[in-house]
Amino acid sequence: MRMRNLSVLVVLVACGGGKGGGTFGASGVEATKPVSELSTAEITKICNHLVPLAPEPGTISCPNGDLQIDETTLAECEAGISDDQAQFASCGLTVGEYEDCIEALLGRSDAELCDNVIPAECDAFFACSGTPTDPPPPEPQPGG
Protein backbone atom coordinates (compact mmCIF):
# COMPACT_ATOMS: atom_id res chain seq x y z
CA MET A 1 0.00 0.00 0.00
CA ARG A 2 2.75 2.45 0.90
CA MET A 3 4.58 1.79 -2.40
CA ARG A 4 1.44 2.51 -4.43
CA ASN A 5 0.90 5.86 -2.71
CA LEU A 6 4.53 6.78 -3.30
CA SER A 7 4.30 5.97 -7.00
CA VAL A 8 1.19 8.14 -7.33
CA LEU A 9 3.04 10.99 -5.62
CA VAL A 10 6.01 10.61 -7.98
CA VAL A 11 3.68 10.74 -11.01
CA LEU A 12 1.94 13.86 -9.69
CA VAL A 13 5.22 15.63 -9.01
CA ALA A 14 6.56 14.72 -12.46
CA CYS A 15 3.38 16.08 -14.05
CA GLY A 16 3.29 19.27 -12.04
CA GLY A 17 0.47 18.02 -9.82
CA GLY A 18 -1.82 17.66 -12.81
CA LYS A 19 -1.57 21.37 -13.60
CA GLY A 20 0.42 23.28 -16.17
CA GLY A 21 2.88 24.63 -13.60
CA GLY A 22 5.35 21.72 -13.81
CA THR A 23 7.58 20.54 -16.62
CA PHE A 24 4.60 19.05 -18.45
CA GLY A 25 0.98 20.08 -18.44
CA ALA A 26 -1.72 17.62 -17.46
CA SER A 27 -1.99 16.65 -21.13
CA GLY A 28 1.66 15.61 -21.24
CA VAL A 29 2.68 18.51 -23.49
CA GLU A 30 5.57 20.68 -22.23
CA ALA A 31 4.01 23.37 -19.99
CA THR A 32 6.44 26.13 -20.99
CA LYS A 33 5.95 25.64 -24.72
CA PRO A 34 4.17 28.55 -26.40
CA VAL A 35 0.70 27.60 -27.68
CA SER A 36 1.62 29.31 -30.95
CA GLU A 37 4.31 26.67 -31.56
CA LEU A 38 2.20 23.56 -30.99
CA SER A 39 2.16 20.85 -33.62
CA THR A 40 -1.09 19.23 -34.73
CA ALA A 41 -0.23 16.14 -32.66
CA GLU A 42 0.34 18.27 -29.53
CA ILE A 43 -2.96 20.11 -30.05
CA THR A 44 -4.70 16.73 -30.30
CA LYS A 45 -2.98 15.58 -27.11
CA ILE A 46 -4.17 18.69 -25.24
CA CYS A 47 -7.72 18.28 -26.54
CA ASN A 48 -7.77 14.57 -25.67
CA HIS A 49 -7.09 15.69 -22.09
CA LEU A 50 -9.50 18.64 -21.98
CA VAL A 51 -12.60 17.44 -23.84
CA PRO A 52 -13.50 14.73 -21.28
CA LEU A 53 -13.41 17.42 -18.55
CA ALA A 54 -16.16 19.44 -20.26
CA PRO A 55 -19.56 19.51 -18.55
CA GLU A 56 -22.32 17.33 -19.91
CA PRO A 57 -24.53 19.04 -22.48
CA GLY A 58 -27.78 20.35 -21.09
CA THR A 59 -29.48 23.35 -19.56
CA ILE A 60 -28.63 25.01 -16.25
CA SER A 61 -31.34 27.10 -14.61
CA CYS A 62 -29.82 30.42 -13.56
CA PRO A 63 -31.48 33.36 -11.78
CA ASN A 64 -31.02 35.50 -14.90
CA GLY A 65 -32.26 32.83 -17.32
CA ASP A 66 -31.26 29.41 -18.54
CA LEU A 67 -27.73 28.66 -19.67
CA GLN A 68 -27.32 26.14 -22.49
CA ILE A 69 -24.26 23.89 -22.33
CA ASP A 70 -23.43 22.44 -25.74
CA GLU A 71 -21.42 19.30 -26.40
CA THR A 72 -17.69 19.86 -26.76
CA THR A 73 -16.06 17.80 -29.47
CA LEU A 74 -12.44 16.93 -30.14
CA ALA A 75 -12.65 18.58 -33.58
CA GLU A 76 -13.99 21.85 -32.10
CA CYS A 77 -11.24 21.89 -29.49
CA GLU A 78 -8.53 21.28 -32.07
CA ALA A 79 -9.93 23.92 -34.41
CA GLY A 80 -10.21 26.43 -31.57
CA ILE A 81 -6.58 26.08 -30.57
CA SER A 82 -5.36 26.05 -34.19
CA ASP A 83 -7.40 29.14 -35.05
CA ASP A 84 -6.00 31.09 -32.08
CA GLN A 85 -2.33 30.13 -32.44
CA ALA A 86 -1.38 33.29 -34.37
CA GLN A 87 -3.08 35.50 -31.78
CA PHE A 88 -1.27 33.73 -28.93
CA ALA A 89 2.09 34.23 -30.67
CA SER A 90 2.01 37.95 -29.90
CA CYS A 91 1.80 37.44 -26.13
CA GLY A 92 3.59 34.11 -25.60
CA LEU A 93 0.73 32.22 -23.91
CA THR A 94 2.13 28.87 -22.74
CA VAL A 95 0.58 25.42 -22.69
CA GLY A 96 0.60 25.54 -18.88
CA GLU A 97 -1.29 28.84 -18.79
CA TYR A 98 -3.75 27.59 -21.42
CA GLU A 99 -4.39 24.26 -19.67
CA ASP A 100 -4.70 25.85 -16.22
CA CYS A 101 -7.33 28.28 -17.53
CA ILE A 102 -9.38 25.76 -19.49
CA GLU A 103 -9.29 23.25 -16.62
CA ALA A 104 -10.48 25.98 -14.23
CA LEU A 105 -13.25 27.02 -16.61
CA LEU A 106 -14.40 23.44 -17.13
CA GLY A 107 -14.31 22.76 -13.39
CA ARG A 108 -16.75 25.51 -12.41
CA SER A 109 -19.90 24.69 -10.50
CA ASP A 110 -23.36 25.45 -11.89
CA ALA A 111 -23.53 28.54 -9.63
CA GLU A 112 -20.18 29.79 -10.95
CA LEU A 113 -21.34 29.18 -14.51
CA CYS A 114 -24.50 31.21 -13.80
CA ASP A 115 -22.48 34.03 -12.22
CA ASN A 116 -20.10 34.05 -15.20
CA VAL A 117 -17.13 34.04 -12.81
CA ILE A 118 -13.77 34.07 -14.58
CA PRO A 119 -11.17 32.10 -12.59
CA ALA A 120 -7.87 33.81 -11.74
CA GLU A 121 -6.11 31.01 -13.65
CA CYS A 122 -7.44 32.67 -16.82
CA ASP A 123 -5.80 36.08 -16.36
CA ALA A 124 -2.97 35.32 -18.83
CA PHE A 125 -5.34 33.68 -21.32
CA PHE A 126 -7.80 36.58 -21.39
CA ALA A 127 -5.05 39.21 -21.37
CA CYS A 128 -3.61 37.44 -24.40
CA SER A 129 -6.94 37.13 -26.17
CA GLY A 130 -7.84 40.77 -25.57
CA THR A 131 -11.10 39.75 -23.91
CA PRO A 132 -11.98 41.80 -20.81
CA THR A 133 -12.37 39.72 -17.65
CA ASP A 134 -14.27 42.31 -15.65
CA PRO A 135 -18.06 42.08 -15.86
CA PRO A 136 -19.71 44.91 -17.78
CA PRO A 137 -20.96 47.84 -15.68
CA PRO A 138 -24.57 47.58 -14.55
CA GLU A 139 -27.21 48.92 -16.89
CA PRO A 140 -28.46 52.41 -15.96
CA GLN A 141 -31.77 52.21 -14.15
CA PRO A 142 -34.71 54.40 -15.21
CA GLY A 143 -35.11 57.42 -12.98
CA GLY A 144 -31.70 56.90 -11.36
Summary of the structure (lengths in Angstrom):
residues: 144
radius of gyration: 17.8
end to end distance: 66.1
largest distance: 69.2
contacts: 370
relative contact order: 0.15
helix: 53%
strand: 10%
